[in-house]
Amino acid sequence: MQCAAFGGTTLFSDLNNGTAIAEAVNADIAVALFETFVDLPFPNILSLLSIFLIFTFLVTSADSATYILGSMTPIGSLNPALFVKITWGVLITAIAVVLLLAGGLEALQTASLISALPFTVILLIMVVAFIRLVKKEFNKGKDEK
């Protein structure tokens, strides 16, 4: 929804107010949100609020990732030890920093795609297993009638 609202606002400003938001975004996509705020009321407050919300999103995502990894590490404990969660947090941060320093955002995106490939294979195997299970249950139900 917010993409449509900000995209529509940007298009309206570019077409009707003569702003050059599209050109600025083509030069550097990281400025898209803040360039849109320039022509809105209270751009400084909106920028600070956006930074706060982005920070909150990143922190909660990192917390969730460390919790999930921590719970999978000691054989599925629902309450992983603080040391385990901190270790995972440090490892995730170190990997992200190394990838950003090595090749920037493109290297980080490539590493994400490469690491997701084995998970895709596992998901496909799970889909096949689920279909087999449904067929088995369906045939079992027909035999009982």
KESEVEX-50923 format. One record per residue (C-alpha): residue number from 1; residue in one letter; x, y, z. Coordinates in nm, 3 decimals, always signed. Layout:
// KESEVEX-50923
NODE   k r       x       y       z
NODE NUM a       X       Y       Z
...
// end
This chain:
// KESEVEX-50923
NODE   k r       x       y       z
NODE   1 m  +0.000  +0.000  +0.000
NODE   2 q  +0.275  +0.247  +0.093
NODE   3 c  +0.448  +0.179  -0.240
NODE   4 a  +0.135  +0.285  -0.424
NODE   5 a  +0.090  +0.593  -0.206
NODE   6 f  +0.450  +0.710  -0.235
NODE   7 g  +0.472  +0.612  -0.600
NODE   8 g  +0.154  +0.802  -0.678
NODE   9 t  +0.275  +1.103  -0.481
NODE  10 t  +0.606  +1.099  -0.666
NODE  11 l  +0.442  +1.069  -1.008
NODE  12 f  +0.197  +1.348  -0.925
NODE  13 s  +0.480  +1.574  -0.809
NODE  14 d  +0.692  +1.500  -1.114
NODE  15 l  +0.408  +1.550  -1.361
NODE  16 n  +0.229  +1.846  -1.202
NODE  17 n  +0.485  +2.027  -0.987
NODE  18 g  +0.791  +1.990  -1.210
NODE  19 t  +1.000  +1.808  -0.950
NODE  20 a  +1.279  +1.578  -1.062
NODE  21 i  +1.232  +1.293  -0.816
NODE  22 a  +1.246  +1.025  -1.089
NODE  23 e  +1.582  +1.150  -1.214
NODE  24 a  +1.723  +1.158  -0.860
NODE  25 v  +1.602  +0.803  -0.799
NODE  26 n  +1.753  +0.684  -1.129
NODE  27 a  +2.087  +0.825  -1.014
NODE  28 d  +2.068  +0.671  -0.665
NODE  29 i  +1.773  +0.455  -0.558
NODE  30 a  +1.862  +0.492  -0.190
NODE  31 v  +1.732  +0.851  -0.194
NODE  32 a  +1.385  +0.765  -0.330
NODE  33 l  +1.195  +0.796  -0.003
NODE  34 f  +1.372  +1.110  +0.111
NODE  35 e  +1.340  +1.282  -0.226
NODE  36 t  +0.966  +1.220  -0.207
NODE  37 f  +0.954  +1.377  +0.140
NODE  38 v  +1.115  +1.701  +0.017
NODE  39 d  +0.789  +1.817  -0.145
NODE  40 l  +0.564  +1.703  +0.140
NODE  41 p  +0.488  +1.898  +0.457
NODE  42 f  +0.734  +1.848  +0.745
NODE  43 p  +1.006  +1.666  +0.546
NODE  44 n  +1.251  +1.660  +0.839
NODE  45 i  +0.999  +1.500  +1.074
NODE  46 l  +0.896  +1.248  +0.807
NODE  47 s  +1.262  +1.162  +0.741
NODE  48 l  +1.336  +1.109  +1.111
NODE  49 l  +1.022  +0.900  +1.152
NODE  50 s  +1.117  +0.689  +0.848
NODE  51 i  +1.468  +0.630  +0.981
NODE  52 f  +1.323  +0.528  +1.317
NODE  53 l  +1.079  +0.286  +1.153
NODE  54 i  +1.347  +0.136  +0.930
NODE  55 f  +1.574  +0.093  +1.233
NODE  56 t  +1.290  -0.072  +1.428
NODE  57 f  +1.226  -0.309  +1.137
NODE  58 l  +1.593  -0.406  +1.115
NODE  59 v  +1.626  -0.461  +1.490
NODE  60 t  +1.312  -0.675  +1.517
NODE  61 s  +1.415  -0.878  +1.210
NODE  62 a  +1.761  -0.939  +1.353
NODE  63 d  +1.612  -1.033  +1.690
NODE  64 s  +1.376  -1.280  +1.524
NODE  65 a  +1.657  -1.431  +1.317
NODE  66 t  +1.883  -1.480  +1.619
NODE  67 y  +1.597  -1.631  +1.819
NODE  68 i  +1.507  -1.879  +1.543
NODE  69 l  +1.869  -1.977  +1.481
NODE  70 g  +1.928  -2.000  +1.853
NODE  71 s  +1.626  -2.224  +1.903
NODE  72 m  +1.736  -2.456  +1.622
NODE  73 t  +2.093  -2.485  +1.751
NODE  74 p  +2.050  -2.667  +2.086
NODE  75 i  +1.818  -2.934  +1.946
NODE  76 g  +1.504  -2.724  +1.924
NODE  77 s  +1.499  -2.552  +2.260
NODE  78 l  +1.210  -2.307  +2.283
NODE  79 n  +1.415  -2.086  +2.514
NODE  80 p  +1.768  -2.067  +2.373
NODE  81 a  +2.041  -1.943  +2.604
NODE  82 l  +2.141  -1.578  +2.579
NODE  83 f  +2.495  -1.682  +2.483
NODE  84 v  +2.363  -1.879  +2.183
NODE  85 k  +2.151  -1.585  +2.062
NODE  86 i  +2.440  -1.340  +2.104
NODE  87 t  +2.672  -1.576  +1.916
NODE  88 w  +2.428  -1.596  +1.624
NODE  89 g  +2.379  -1.221  +1.628
NODE  90 v  +2.754  -1.160  +1.612
NODE  91 l  +2.793  -1.414  +1.331
NODE  92 i  +2.510  -1.264  +1.125
NODE  93 t  +2.650  -0.915  +1.173
NODE  94 a  +3.003  -1.023  +1.084
NODE  95 i  +2.888  -1.198  +0.767
NODE  96 a  +2.684  -0.896  +0.658
NODE  97 v  +2.973  -0.655  +0.727
NODE  98 v  +3.225  -0.871  +0.539
NODE  99 l  +2.994  -0.906  +0.240
NODE 100 l  +2.921  -0.533  +0.234
NODE 101 l  +3.291  -0.447  +0.254
NODE 102 a  +3.387  -0.708  -0.004
NODE 103 g  +3.140  -0.621  -0.276
NODE 104 g  +2.874  -0.390  -0.144
NODE 105 l  +2.504  -0.455  -0.159
NODE 106 e  +2.534  -0.663  -0.476
NODE 107 a  +2.757  -0.918  -0.300
NODE 108 l  +2.511  -0.934  -0.011
NODE 109 q  +2.221  -0.995  -0.248
NODE 110 t  +2.415  -1.261  -0.438
NODE 111 a  +2.504  -1.441  -0.114
NODE 112 s  +2.138  -1.431  -0.009
NODE 113 l  +2.028  -1.587  -0.337
NODE 114 i  +2.297  -1.855  -0.328
NODE 115 s  +2.217  -1.950  +0.032
NODE 116 a  +1.843  -1.968  -0.051
NODE 117 l  +1.892  -2.224  -0.330
NODE 118 p  +1.932  -2.532  -0.105
NODE 119 f  +1.625  -2.422  +0.092
NODE 120 t  +1.428  -2.406  -0.233
NODE 121 v  +1.516  -2.769  -0.303
NODE 122 i  +1.403  -2.866  +0.049
NODE 123 l  +1.074  -2.681  -0.004
NODE 124 l  +1.015  -2.863  -0.333
NODE 125 i  +1.076  -3.198  -0.161
NODE 126 m  +0.828  -3.096  +0.110
NODE 127 v  +0.567  -3.013  -0.157
NODE 128 v  +0.612  -3.355  -0.318
NODE 129 a  +0.584  -3.525  +0.022
NODE 130 f  +0.270  -3.327  +0.104
NODE 131 i  +0.106  -3.420  -0.228
NODE 132 r  +0.188  -3.787  -0.169
NODE 133 l  +0.042  -3.768  +0.182
NODE 134 v  -0.279  -3.606  +0.057
NODE 135 k  -0.315  -3.871  -0.216
NODE 136 k  -0.257  -4.147  +0.041
NODE 137 e  -0.519  -4.003  +0.277
NODE 138 f  -0.764  -3.955  -0.010
NODE 139 n  -0.723  -4.317  -0.123
NODE 140 k  -0.753  -4.436  +0.238
NODE 141 g  -1.081  -4.247  +0.268
NODE 142 k  -1.216  -4.402  -0.053
NODE 143 d  -1.126  -4.753  +0.067
NODE 144 e  -1.318  -4.704  +0.394
NODE 145 k  -1.643  -4.618  +0.212
// end
